Amino acid sequence: MKSFTKKDHPTLVSHLEDNIQLIEKALSFTSDLTKRKITVSEKTCYLLFIDSMVDKTALSHDVIQPISSSKNNPLEGKINPPEYEKTTSLNEVVDGLLNGTSVLIYENKKEALLIPLPTTDDRAIQEPSSEQLIKGSHDGFTESASKNIFLIRRRIKNPFMKVQNFVIGEATRTDVKVMYIDNLVDPKVLAELIRRIDAIKVDTLLSGGELEELIEDNSYSPFPQILSTERPDRATSYLLEGKIIVIVNGTPSAIILPISFISFYQSPDNYNSRWMIGSFLRFISLFSFIIAISLPGIYIAIVTFHSDILPLGILYAIKLQIQFLPLSPFMEAAIMQLTLELLKEAAIRLPSPIAQTIGIVGGLVIGTAVVEAGFISNTMIVVIGLTAIASFVAPINQIGTMARFIAFPIMIAANLFGFLGIVLSLTVLLIHLCKLHSFGESYLYPFSPLDLKGLKDSLIRTKKKNPTPRFR
């Protein structure tokens, strides 16, 4: 792969035309670099900007008009944006142009004026479709890192909240923001995160998903060790727990770390409802994970090895359905699980009206056709349907997809060894979870190691208590 490196011209020179040539060469002589010549008091200046990256209305009103109408030095108090700065570094000039900054250079000066006027044509704040709630806020992150920070700061007005800036990728120069509350965050976790970010040496970084893979503890584990959310209220709640939020510019989500397994099943709906209802919903979500990973394997084990545990009526009905089928129970389950994944991926990538049609066709027409054709049993359709519904209950899509993925090796173990295979595979899974960590924190916290205080907000959502006495 081609390595992207900055041009070897560290500083500007005093000659105006030479500076323009240096900047053009650093930007590979791109045609959308606009050069505007301005003459003030018989002095020649050049205003440089990338056409698609600046707000042209603000540029004309706040920069060009004040400078053109000035009879004195155009750099002293004539430009409306007060946050402009001077620099002699060519690299800073190039980075500024690529980030929507206008650059003003003039004759006999080894410095340039950086005027940030980036375009604001970004997406409006909307509720994320992948994390909808029944009761709660209806705003979501956008692709703008500054707007995402605003959504969080609007909720937390804490003077201890800090933001650190990083730039990753030699070619993309992607802005990465690390947010945390200074008096709540674990210093060891923060130091480890900064060490891992500083150690990243890549040419391109286009999304938060790429950053997750670069900094997580075990990229070979099927379990996500970093939580990604599009909801500002979810990110805010974890920030107040001492977690760290990482925002990648251009990605409409925030990365939360360190994280535990139970965090993927904590939804804002649990806290916006009464504590009994919230606890019931969380228990349903956790129970759905067990169903999603084990139900197909349990059915395969019962039909293949342990049919004697079923009542005679149920056993007769199942045997009557499967005795003339050309496929084994394992092949039935594998084919239907793969068909489910195909239908889900097709529905995601098609327009909404067509996606609804695909869902109806997949659920009714294909399901009915394969049963009537004698390839799949009715019982298997019920089992796969329950498995799919259970995996969709998860508040975070990451964990639901992972549950369907883990179901495949459990199905293989059940097909080979029956219930023994299920027990062995679940044991291996539990050992793996016990060994897994997220930035030094146990993935199964608060169960391993056991923390009695942490259990209060794990399986159930405990009732909030008002410390102040009530009026009588």
N, C-alpha and C positions, 0 to 999 in steps of 0.2 A: 504494500500500500504506500502511496505517496505520502511523504511526511510534509506537513504544513508548518513552515517556520516564518517568523517575521523577517522583514528585510533588514539588512545590516546598515541602517542609516539612523543612528541613535538620536541625533539632534538636528534642528533646523539650521539654516545658514542665513546670512544677511541679505542675499540677493533674492528678490521676489520670484523671478522666473525659475530659478534653481529650486526653490521650495516647492513650487507648483509641480515641477518635473519629479521631484522626490516623492511627493504625495501620489501623483499619477502612477509612478512606477510601483510604489508600495501597494496600490490597489489594482495592479495589472492592467492599467489603462482602460478601466471599465467605462462604457459609454454613458452610464447614468450618473457619473460624477459631474455635477453642474458647477460651472465657474462663472461667477458674476463680477464683472469689473466695476468698481466704484471709485470715483475721483472726488476727493474732499480736500479743499484748500491746496489744490495743485499737487496733491499726494495721491498716488495710485494704491488702491487696496483691492484685494480679491476676496470674495465671499464664496466658499466652497461648501457644497453639501450634496448628499446622495438624494436624488430626486424623489424616490419612493419612501424615504425614511423620515422626512421632516414635515412639519405642519406649515404649509406654504402661506396660509393666511397670517399666522403669527409671525412668520419670518418677514413677510412684507411690512406688517404693521409695527412690529417691535424692533426690527433690526434695520431693514433697508431704508425705510422712510426717515427714521431719526438720524441715521448716518448721512444720508443724502442731503438733508436739510441743515446739517451742522456746518459751521464755518471754522470750528476749532478742531482740536484733536478728536477724531471719531471714537477713540477708545475710552475716553474719560467721561462717564456719566451720561452718555447719549443712548446707550442700549437699555431697553426697558427690562428684560429679564435680569434680576439682580444677582443670580447665581452663576454668572459666567466666571471663567477663570482663565489665567494665562499659563502657557506651557512652552517649553523649548524642546520637548521630546516628540520626535516623529511618531513613535509608537502610540503615544497618547492621542495624537492628532488622528491617526488611522483608526484607532479604537473608537474615538469619539464619532467620526464619520459613520462607522458601521453601526453605531447605536443611536443614530438620529440626531447627532450634534452638528451644528453649523460651525465652520471654522473661518475666522477672519484673519488674513495675513496681509502684511503691508511692507513696503520697501524699506531697506536698511534696518530691519529688525530681525533678530534671531528668535523671535517668539511669535506665538499665535494665540488668538483669543478663541476659546471654546464656548459656544453658546448653545446650551441644550434646548432644543425645540422639537422633540420627537413627535411623530404623528400619534394621535390618540384614537385611531380608527380600530378599536378592539371590540370584542363581543360584549354585549350587555350581560349583567348579572342575572342568571336564571337558576332555577332549581335543577340539580343534577338528576337525570332520568334513571341512573343506575342505583341511586340511594334515596328513593322517595320515602317520605314519612307520612304518617297519619296525623300526628300532632307535633308541630315544631316549626322552625324557621324554614323559609322557602327560597333561600339564596344559596348560591354555589360558587365555587372558585371559577376563575376564568384563566385565559392564557397569559394574562398580564401579572407579573410577579408583584408589582407595586400595588395593584388593585387587590390582590390576594392578601397582602400585608395589611391593607386598609380594612378588609373584612374582619381580620383577627383583632387588630388594634381597636376597632369600633366596639368590640365586645370586652376587651381587657384593657382597662386604663391603668396599667401598672407601671410605675417608673422603673421597676427592675427588669422589665422585658427588654431584651436586647436582640439586635439583628446583626449578623456578620455576613459580609459579602465575599463570594468566591467566584472565580472565572475558570471554567473547565472547557477544554477542547481548543487545540491550536487553530483549527479551521473555523469552528462554530463560535468560539468565544462566548459560551453560554453562561449567563448570570445565574448563580445559585445562592439562595438566601437561607441562612440558618437562624432560626428563631428559638428563643428559650427565655425562661424567667430566671434571672441570675441567682436569686436566693432560694430557688426550689430545685434547680437542675443538679444532677450528680456530676461533680467536676471530672470524675474519672471517665464517665460516659462521654461527656463533651470533649475531653481531650482526645479520646480514642476516635471519635467521629472526625474531628479536625485532622488528626493524623492520617486517617484513611482518605479523606478528601484531598489533602495535600499530596498524597502518594499517587493519585490518579494521573496518568500520563497517556492521554488519548488524543487523537486528532479531532474526533467528533463526539458530541454529546447532544442528542436531539430531544430526549424525553426523560421524565423521572424514572421510568421503568429501567432505562439503561443505567442510571445512577444507582438504583436499588441493587442491581446485579453486581455492580462494582464494589459496593461497600458492605453487603450483607455477609454474615459469618460463614454460612455454608450454602453456596449456590447450587450444590447437588441435592439438597433436600427438597422434597416436594412441598414442604410447608413454608409459606412466606414468613420471613423473620422481620419484615418491615411492613407496616400497614399503610396503604395508600387510600386516601379519601378525597372526595370532591366537596365535602360538607364543611363549612367553616365552624359550625357549632360542635361537630365531633372533634375537629382539630383543636378548638379552644379548650374543650374539656380535658384533653390529654395534656395540653400545655400547662394547665393549672395543676396537673398531677406530677409535674416535674419532668415531663417528656420533652423531646426536642422535635421541632418541626423543620423540615427541609422543603423549600419551594424552588422549583426549577422553572425559570422563565420559559414560556411557551408550552407549559404543561398545565392543564386545568385541574390539578390535584395537588395535595400536599402529602409528603412522606413523614410518617410518625415513627419514632424510635426512642428507646428500646420498646419492644412490644412482647406480649405473651399470647398464648393460644386463646385464652379466655377473652382477650380484648376484641377478637374478631366477631364475637357474639354479643358484644355490648353495643346496643343501639340507642340513639337519642330518644327513641320512643319509650324505652324502658324507664327513662328519667322524667319524661313529660307526662307519663301516666301515673296513677296511684301505685304505691309500692307493691301491692299484691298483684295487680295486673302486670306491672313491669317484670316482676319475678316469674310469673306464669309464662309470659312471652319469651323470656330468656331461657327458661327450662325447656320450652317447646323447641327453641332454636338449637340448644345443645343436644336434645334428644334426636332431632332431625339429622345431626351429623352422624350419630351411631347408625341410624336407619340407612343413610345414604351410602356408607362404606360397607355395611355388613349384610343388608337384606338380600341382594342377589346371591351372595355367597351362602347364606343360610338356606335359601331355597334350593340351590344346587346341591348342597350337602345332604339335605333331607331327601330329595328325590333320588339322588345317586346312591347314598350309603345308609341313611337312617330313616327310611320310610315307615318303619315299625313304630315310631313315636307318634305318628298321626292317628287321630281317631279313624275308625274303619270307614265311615261315610266320606270323610274328606280324602282319605287315601284312595278310595275307589273312584271318586270324581277326578282326581289328578291323574291316576293311572289310565283312566279311560281316555283322557285327553292326549297323553304323551306316548301311548304304546305304539301308535302308527306314525309318529313323527320321524322324518329322516334325520333330524339333527339331535345331538345330545343336549341336555339342559345347559351345559356350559356354552356350547355354540349358540344356542338360542339367546342366552343372556348377553354374550359378547356381541352378537350381530345387532340386537336391539339397543344395547348401550351405544354402539358406534352410530347406529341410525339416529338415535336421539341427539348425539353430538353434531351430526351432519345437519339435522333440522335446526338445531339451535344456532349454529354458525350461519346457516343460510338466512334465518330470520333476522339475525343481527345486522347483516350486511345489505339486506334488501330494503327498499322503501317501505314505510309502515303499512300501507294498504296491501302490498304484496306479501309482506311478512305475516300479516294476519291470515292471509289465504294459505301460506305455507304451513302455518300452525294447524289450521283446520284440516288441510289435506294430510299432513303427517299424522295427526292424532286420530282422525276418523277413517279416512280412505285407506291409507297404508296399513294401519293397525287391523282394520276389518279384513282387508284383502289377504294379508299374510296368514291370518287365522283361518279364513275360509279356504285358502289354498292348501292348508295342512302343513305349513312350514313352522309356525309358532303356535304355542298353546295359549289359551285365554288366560291361564294363571300367570304365565310369564309376562303377558301384557300388563296385568295388574301389578306384578312385582316391579317391573321397570317403571311403570307410571308412578308408583309410590316412591321409588328411589329418586326419580327426577324431581318430584314435588318437594321431597325432603331436602334435596341439595339446593333448591331455589329459595328455601326459607332463610338461609344464611344472610345476615345483614350486609356482608361484604362479599362481592362476587368472587374475589380471589379464593376464599375458603370453600365456597360451593363447588367451583371448578376442581379444586384440589381433592375434594371428597369423592367426586365422580372418578377422578384419576386413580385414587387409591383403591377404589372398588375392584379394579381389574386384577391386581396381584392377589387380593383376597379371594376373588372368584377362582383363580388358578389354584390356589392352595386348597380351597374347598373341593374343587373337582378332583384333586389328587388324593387328599387325605380326609375329607369330610370335616366333621367338627374339630378334629385334631388340627387340621390345617388352618382353620379359622382361628383357633386359640393360639397356635404358633405365630401366625401372621400378625395378630393383634398384639401379642407379646413383643415381637420384634418392633412393631410400630411404637409401643409404649416405651421401650428402651431407647429408641431413637429420639423420641420426644424428651425423655429425661436428660439425654446427653446434649440436646440442642440448646443453643444460647442466642440471645439477641443483644449484642454489644455488652456482653458480660452478665446479662440478666437471664435467669433460668426461664426457658420457654414455657414450662408448666407452672410457673409461679401463679398463685400462692400454694399450690399443692405439693410441689417439689422445688425447693425445700418448703416444708409446711409452715405457713404463717397464719396464725389464727385471726389476726386483725385483717389481713388481706382477704380472708374468706368471706367477710361481710359483704363484699361486692363482687362475688364470683358466680356461684351457682344461683344465688338469689340477689335481688336488689333490696337492700335494707331500707327501712323507713328513715327519712330525714327527721332530725330532732331539732326543735327550736330551743336554744340555750337560755332564752330570756323567759321570765315568768309571764303567764297569760293574765290578762285582766279578768277580774271576777265581777 
